[in-house]
């Protein structure tokens, strides 16, 4: 009997999760995106922004990750929302407009919008096609909700359609996505969310708390290899965006906890020496050289509350799960 290839095993896992990967769509980077990508690749420590994980295939792979046994954040946050839902709804009050940057599949937004009796929902995501499909499902699930999709890169600022109501806004940022940003970047993003919320609104945000290193590292390096495929898919996405010739299979997934920075780091490591080219340039990578693709900071609750205060949110209320693994905070302007 012939051995089953790692890719075939991965496809089997995705099929079991109901998420067989689609063919990726074509895409071309804007001048700003191209400049950002190539500047990152040419740094002494090569790096890519984690936003380049999220083409159509990357979004599908991340949804698969959230269903894996090792990946605790999604199910822990969902259980927290359900357990404390009434208390959260009471703290938030009736939110007329829910705005979700990085909305993804909108699953958590569906529960929240029902809980706070929202009349409008605006989902914002860099993967516009994936988001539009999610918004279509949300409209079916909540037919009284006025839901729309905005394709945008939240790191470049979110510009809402002019007819979005300005009263009683709630910015919803679940999933510990704030941990992907270095603290100064996180502060800038939180300040932008404060602007989106306006003076009578608020922010409901989920973030990951520090915990046992073995639990953390397993969550970002699962046994089935789905996270590894997600990480390598960024190279396929970049190939389409800037015309580079990365061979994703020649890069190894690496994920580990950095205790000094209190963060998980994800990297792609060259399996051997290789030359990567793109129109107008290229770079040689030595065997073992890495591209830094993601950080995921783990904040103690007091540290994150202080960050919210620095961003202009003066009142906060927090909820955590029984194990103290995850927190959700309602912050008001």
PABARO-136612 format. One record per residue (C-alpha): residue number from 1; residue in one letter; x, y, z. Coordinates in steps of 0.001 Angstrom, whole numbers, plus 500000, padded with zeros to 6 digits. Example, Ala and Ser with C-alpha at 12.3 -4.5 7.8 and 13.67 -1.06 7.14 Angstrom:
{r 1, "A", {512300, 495500, 507800}},
{r 2, "S", {513670, 498940, 507140}},
//
This chain:
{r 1, "X", {500000, 500000, 500000}},
{r 2, "X", {501412, 503425, 499080}},
{r 3, "X", {501859, 506065, 501784}},
{r 4, "X", {499287, 508836, 501954}},
{r 5, "X", {500844, 512238, 501223}},
{r 6, "X", {500583, 515058, 503809}},
{r 7, "X", {498482, 517088, 501352}},
{r 8, "X", {496071, 514198, 500884}},
{r 9, "X", {495774, 513813, 504668}},
{r 10, "X", {495085, 517542, 505003}},
{r 11, "X", {492379, 517406, 502322}},
{r 12, "X", {490826, 514541, 504293}},
{r 13, "X", {490782, 516628, 507469}},
{r 14, "X", {489187, 519567, 505635}},
{r 15, "X", {486568, 517278, 504089}},
{r 16, "X", {485755, 515889, 507545}},
{r 17, "X", {485278, 519467, 508765}},
{r 18, "X", {483020, 520216, 505807}},
{r 19, "X", {485534, 522663, 504349}},
{r 20, "X", {487067, 521195, 501213}},
{r 21, "X", {489330, 523967, 499890}},
{r 22, "X", {488142, 525914, 496842}},
{r 23, "X", {490355, 526990, 493988}},
{r 24, "X", {491960, 530337, 494901}},
{r 25, "X", {490881, 533353, 492876}},
{r 26, "X", {493321, 535521, 490960}},
{r 27, "X", {494407, 538809, 492476}},
{r 28, "X", {496797, 541669, 491866}},
{r 29, "X", {498256, 543909, 494566}},
{r 30, "X", {497787, 547654, 494563}},
{r 31, "X", {500952, 549749, 494427}},
{r 32, "X", {500756, 550274, 498199}},
{r 33, "X", {500275, 546556, 498891}},
{r 34, "X", {503092, 545610, 496548}},
{r 35, "X", {505416, 548080, 498240}},
{r 36, "X", {504467, 546779, 501681}},
{r 37, "X", {504944, 543121, 500723}},
{r 38, "X", {508316, 543597, 499009}},
{r 39, "X", {509643, 545869, 501744}},
{r 40, "X", {508810, 543171, 504281}},
{r 41, "X", {510469, 540430, 502245}},
{r 42, "X", {513645, 542493, 501836}},
{r 43, "X", {514128, 543276, 505532}},
{r 44, "X", {517110, 541569, 507205}},
{r 45, "X", {514471, 539544, 509094}},
{r 46, "X", {511976, 538906, 506303}},
{r 47, "X", {508354, 539376, 507311}},
{r 48, "X", {504833, 539322, 505892}},
{r 49, "X", {501783, 540929, 507458}},
{r 50, "X", {499278, 538334, 508748}},
{r 51, "X", {496575, 540028, 506680}},
{r 52, "X", {498022, 538190, 503669}},
{r 53, "X", {496812, 534919, 505164}},
{r 54, "X", {493295, 535891, 504173}},
{r 55, "X", {492550, 535215, 500562}},
{r 56, "X", {489572, 532928, 499883}},
{r 57, "X", {491518, 529739, 500618}},
{r 58, "X", {493168, 531241, 503674}},
{r 59, "X", {489794, 532238, 505110}},
{r 60, "X", {488515, 528698, 504547}},
{r 61, "X", {491619, 527229, 506202}},
{r 62, "X", {491246, 529525, 509203}},
{r 63, "X", {487638, 528415, 509612}},
{r 64, "X", {488940, 524844, 509643}},
{r 65, "X", {491502, 525789, 512308}},
{r 66, "X", {488735, 527101, 514587}},
{r 67, "X", {487176, 523617, 514583}},
{r 68, "X", {490339, 521741, 515541}},
{r 69, "X", {490632, 520182, 519027}},
{r 70, "X", {493874, 522040, 519789}},
{r 71, "X", {492505, 525478, 518901}},
{r 72, "X", {490738, 526577, 522076}},
{r 73, "X", {490138, 530355, 521459}},
{r 74, "X", {487030, 530122, 519275}},
{r 75, "X", {485070, 527627, 521345}},
{r 76, "X", {486205, 529223, 524636}},
{r 77, "X", {485061, 532657, 523497}},
{r 78, "X", {481778, 531284, 522161}},
{r 79, "X", {481073, 529531, 525475}},
{r 80, "X", {481950, 532740, 527336}},
{r 81, "X", {479518, 534721, 525181}},
{r 82, "X", {476735, 532234, 525783}},
{r 83, "X", {477343, 531967, 529523}},
{r 84, "X", {477569, 535725, 530091}},
{r 85, "X", {475362, 536799, 527203}},
{r 86, "X", {472629, 538381, 529294}},
{r 87, "X", {475127, 540300, 531427}},
{r 88, "X", {476932, 541485, 528313}},
{r 89, "X", {473657, 542548, 526687}},
{r 90, "X", {472699, 544452, 529827}},
{r 91, "X", {476073, 546237, 529894}},
{r 92, "X", {475951, 547069, 526175}},
{r 93, "X", {472302, 548060, 526066}},
{r 94, "X", {470351, 548109, 522788}},
{r 95, "X", {473014, 548606, 520119}},
{r 96, "X", {471497, 550001, 516947}},
{r 97, "X", {474565, 549318, 514792}},
{r 98, "X", {477098, 546500, 515219}},
{r 99, "X", {480348, 547019, 513304}},
{r 100, "X", {482735, 544068, 513057}},
{r 101, "X", {486247, 544693, 511672}},
{r 102, "X", {487748, 541445, 510365}},
{r 103, "X", {484280, 539880, 510291}},
{r 104, "X", {485230, 536593, 508604}},
{r 105, "X", {482311, 534155, 508668}},
{r 106, "X", {480118, 536412, 510906}},
{r 107, "X", {479109, 533471, 513120}},
{r 108, "X", {479698, 535273, 516406}},
{r 109, "X", {478117, 538437, 515031}},
{r 110, "X", {474896, 536508, 514358}},
{r 111, "X", {474582, 535603, 518032}},
{r 112, "X", {475571, 539073, 519218}},
{r 113, "X", {473193, 540932, 516900}},
{r 114, "X", {470290, 538849, 518169}},
{r 115, "X", {471415, 539360, 521771}},
{r 116, "X", {471629, 543167, 521612}},
{r 117, "X", {468706, 543546, 519165}},
{r 118, "X", {470785, 545322, 516542}},
{r 119, "X", {469001, 546855, 513564}},
{r 120, "X", {472128, 547244, 511402}},
{r 121, "X", {475316, 545228, 510924}},
{r 122, "X", {478432, 546228, 508984}},
{r 123, "X", {481024, 543515, 508412}},
{r 124, "X", {484486, 544626, 507319}},
{r 125, "X", {487078, 542206, 505969}},
{r 126, "X", {490055, 542129, 503610}},
{r 127, "X", {488697, 538913, 502019}},
{r 128, "X", {485728, 540579, 500302}},
{r 129, "X", {484306, 537561, 498449}},
{r 130, "X", {484361, 535398, 501564}},
{r 131, "X", {482691, 538199, 503541}},
{r 132, "X", {479909, 538685, 500998}},
{r 133, "X", {478999, 534998, 501260}},
{r 134, "X", {478940, 535298, 505057}},
{r 135, "X", {476716, 538394, 504938}},
{r 136, "X", {474288, 536561, 502647}},
{r 137, "X", {473995, 533771, 505240}},
{r 138, "X", {473551, 536344, 508018}},
{r 139, "X", {470646, 537977, 506184}},
{r 140, "X", {468921, 534608, 505935}},
{r 141, "X", {469494, 533859, 509631}},
{r 142, "X", {468344, 537332, 510797}},
{r 143, "X", {465904, 538633, 508161}},
{r 144, "X", {465102, 541795, 510134}},
{r 145, "X", {468749, 542867, 510242}},
{r 146, "X", {470062, 545381, 507707}},
{r 147, "X", {473443, 543733, 506996}},
{r 148, "X", {476115, 544795, 504552}},
{r 149, "X", {479693, 543948, 503632}},
{r 150, "X", {482607, 546376, 503317}},
{r 151, "X", {485760, 544991, 501712}},
{r 152, "X", {488638, 546856, 503349}},
{r 153, "X", {491993, 546506, 505077}},
{r 154, "X", {491311, 547565, 508663}},
{r 155, "X", {494964, 548516, 509171}},
{r 156, "X", {494474, 551308, 506616}},
{r 157, "X", {491348, 552675, 508302}},
{r 158, "X", {487690, 551767, 507920}},
{r 159, "X", {485426, 554160, 506013}},
{r 160, "X", {481793, 553281, 506617}},
{r 161, "X", {479061, 553935, 504039}},
{r 162, "X", {477556, 557392, 504686}},
{r 163, "X", {474089, 556047, 505465}},
{r 164, "X", {475238, 553902, 508417}},
{r 165, "X", {473432, 555309, 511486}},
{r 166, "X", {475599, 557212, 513919}},
{r 167, "X", {473706, 556446, 517120}},
{r 168, "X", {474399, 553615, 519598}},
{r 169, "X", {477217, 551918, 517709}},
{r 170, "X", {478973, 548826, 519056}},
{r 171, "X", {482308, 547859, 517516}},
{r 172, "X", {482706, 544086, 517885}},
{r 173, "X", {486214, 542631, 517658}},
{r 174, "X", {486218, 539008, 518831}},
{r 175, "X", {488643, 536150, 518335}},
{r 176, "X", {491721, 537712, 519950}},
{r 177, "X", {492614, 539273, 516593}},
{r 178, "X", {493965, 542305, 518467}},
{r 179, "X", {496819, 540026, 519542}},
{r 180, "X", {498134, 539933, 515970}},
{r 181, "X", {499325, 543521, 516306}},
{r 182, "X", {502393, 544764, 518135}},
{r 183, "X", {501312, 546934, 521119}},
{r 184, "X", {501806, 550299, 519336}},
{r 185, "X", {499839, 549013, 516329}},
{r 186, "X", {497165, 547599, 518646}},
{r 187, "X", {496844, 550969, 520348}},
{r 188, "X", {496433, 552743, 516997}},
{r 189, "X", {493749, 550261, 515940}},
{r 190, "X", {491888, 550611, 519239}},
{r 191, "X", {491934, 554394, 518820}},
{r 192, "X", {490390, 553966, 515377}},
{r 193, "X", {487700, 551743, 516893}},
{r 194, "X", {487046, 554481, 519435}},
{r 195, "X", {486462, 556858, 516500}},
{r 196, "X", {484078, 554383, 514841}},
{r 197, "X", {482083, 553952, 518055}},
{r 198, "X", {481503, 557706, 518403}},
{r 199, "X", {480772, 559261, 521793}},
{r 200, "X", {477682, 557248, 522734}},
{r 201, "X", {478979, 553873, 521537}},
{r 202, "X", {481354, 551208, 522758}},
{r 203, "X", {483640, 548323, 521956}},
{r 204, "X", {483162, 544644, 522757}},
{r 205, "X", {486502, 542910, 522315}},
{r 206, "X", {487816, 539401, 522965}},
{r 207, "X", {491450, 538614, 523727}},
{r 208, "X", {493580, 535683, 524800}},
{r 209, "X", {495068, 535517, 528290}},
{r 210, "X", {498466, 533992, 529212}},
{r 211, "X", {498404, 530245, 529932}},
{r 212, "X", {500468, 527066, 529861}},
{r 213, "X", {503008, 527132, 527019}},
{r 214, "X", {502126, 523598, 525870}},
{r 215, "X", {498483, 524610, 525390}},
{r 216, "X", {499490, 527735, 523479}},
{r 217, "X", {501958, 526043, 521142}},
{r 218, "X", {499615, 523162, 520315}},
{r 219, "X", {496919, 525663, 519312}},
{r 220, "X", {499236, 527139, 516653}},
{r 221, "X", {500826, 523886, 515465}},
{r 222, "X", {498056, 521294, 515243}},
{r 223, "X", {498711, 517613, 514622}},
{r 224, "X", {496696, 517567, 511368}},
{r 225, "X", {498823, 520296, 509777}},
{r 226, "X", {495962, 522688, 509033}},
{r 227, "X", {497773, 525654, 510609}},
{r 228, "X", {500904, 524767, 508625}},
{r 229, "X", {498854, 524841, 505416}},
{r 230, "X", {497308, 528150, 506478}},
{r 231, "X", {500772, 529621, 507063}},
{r 232, "X", {502188, 528374, 503734}},
{r 233, "X", {499119, 529587, 501862}},
{r 234, "X", {500288, 533149, 502533}},
{r 235, "X", {503124, 532483, 500069}},
{r 236, "X", {500680, 531317, 497389}},
{r 237, "X", {498629, 534462, 497993}},
{r 238, "X", {501721, 536671, 497729}},
{r 239, "X", {502683, 534918, 494478}},
{r 240, "X", {499396, 536017, 492946}},
{r 241, "X", {499617, 539527, 494364}},
{r 242, "X", {503165, 540450, 493326}},
{r 243, "X", {504146, 537793, 490760}},
{r 244, "X", {506728, 536075, 492987}},
{r 245, "X", {507655, 532404, 492576}},
{r 246, "X", {507613, 531011, 496111}},
{r 247, "X", {507177, 527242, 496246}},
{r 248, "X", {505129, 526845, 499455}},
{r 249, "X", {506031, 523165, 499857}},
{r 250, "X", {509678, 524203, 500305}},
{r 251, "X", {508858, 526106, 503504}},
{r 252, "X", {508316, 524605, 506970}},
{r 253, "X", {505793, 525907, 509489}},
{r 254, "X", {507290, 527006, 512810}},
{r 255, "X", {505255, 528210, 515822}},
{r 256, "X", {506547, 528856, 519344}},
{r 257, "X", {505915, 530975, 522428}},
{r 258, "X", {508247, 533928, 523053}},
{r 259, "X", {508042, 534443, 526834}},
{r 260, "X", {509889, 537782, 526813}},
{r 261, "X", {507270, 539367, 524523}},
{r 262, "X", {504348, 537218, 525826}},
{r 263, "X", {503422, 536162, 522309}},
{r 264, "X", {503158, 533195, 519994}},
{r 265, "X", {505279, 533678, 516885}},
{r 266, "X", {504646, 531994, 513538}},
{r 267, "X", {507357, 531735, 510917}},
{r 268, "X", {508011, 530005, 507618}},
{r 269, "X", {511447, 528380, 507457}},
{r 270, "X", {513272, 527617, 504221}},
{r 271, "X", {513752, 523851, 503899}},
{r 272, "X", {516832, 524483, 501755}},
{r 273, "X", {518667, 527298, 499982}},
{r 274, "X", {516479, 528944, 497375}},
{r 275, "X", {516142, 531996, 495194}},
{r 276, "X", {512759, 533710, 495145}},
{r 277, "X", {512111, 536098, 492272}},
{r 278, "X", {509477, 538695, 491467}},
{r 279, "X", {509216, 541285, 488682}},
{r 280, "X", {512041, 543745, 489246}},
{r 281, "X", {513830, 541868, 492024}},
{r 282, "X", {514237, 538871, 494255}},
{r 283, "X", {515982, 537458, 497299}},
{r 284, "X", {518157, 534514, 498200}},
{r 285, "X", {517107, 532561, 501305}},
{r 286, "X", {519557, 530259, 503077}},
{r 287, "X", {518462, 526917, 504481}},
{r 288, "X", {516799, 527576, 507848}},
{r 289, "X", {516205, 531275, 507148}},
{r 290, "X", {512755, 532414, 508228}},
{r 291, "X", {509936, 534711, 507194}},
{r 292, "X", {508055, 536050, 510221}},
{r 293, "X", {504339, 535794, 509388}},
{r 294, "X", {502399, 536359, 512617}},
{r 295, "X", {502471, 537305, 516272}},
{r 296, "X", {499702, 536541, 518733}},
{r 297, "X", {500127, 538494, 521963}},
{r 298, "X", {498679, 537150, 525203}},
{r 299, "X", {497715, 540026, 527519}},
{r 300, "X", {497080, 539869, 531267}},
{r 301, "X", {493722, 541520, 531917}},
{r 302, "X", {495110, 544611, 533753}},
{r 303, "X", {497589, 545273, 530923}},
{r 304, "X", {494877, 545142, 528289}},
{r 305, "X", {492541, 547336, 530314}},
{r 306, "X", {495324, 549930, 530514}},
{r 307, "X", {495717, 549754, 526730}},
{r 308, "X", {491996, 550433, 526304}},
{r 309, "X", {492226, 553448, 528589}},
{r 310, "X", {495143, 554782, 526533}},
{r 311, "X", {492943, 554420, 523432}},
{r 312, "X", {490244, 556663, 524906}},
{r 313, "X", {487889, 554128, 526489}},
{r 314, "X", {487311, 555332, 530038}},
{r 315, "X", {484961, 552656, 531414}},
{r 316, "X", {485487, 548904, 531102}},
{r 317, "X", {483754, 545739, 532274}},
{r 318, "X", {485300, 542285, 531789}},
{r 319, "X", {484164, 538671, 531727}},
{r 320, "X", {486380, 535560, 531667}},
{r 321, "X", {485829, 531827, 531336}},
{r 322, "X", {486174, 529491, 534342}},
{r 323, "X", {489771, 528524, 533487}},
{r 324, "X", {490889, 532114, 533011}},
{r 325, "X", {491986, 531398, 529438}},
{r 326, "X", {490082, 534092, 527593}},
{r 327, "X", {488528, 537484, 528327}},
{r 328, "X", {485876, 539695, 526798}},
{r 329, "X", {485718, 543378, 527669}},
{r 330, "X", {483031, 545972, 527049}},
{r 331, "X", {484703, 549387, 526826}},
{r 332, "X", {482849, 552692, 526626}},
{r 333, "X", {484038, 556051, 525430}},
//
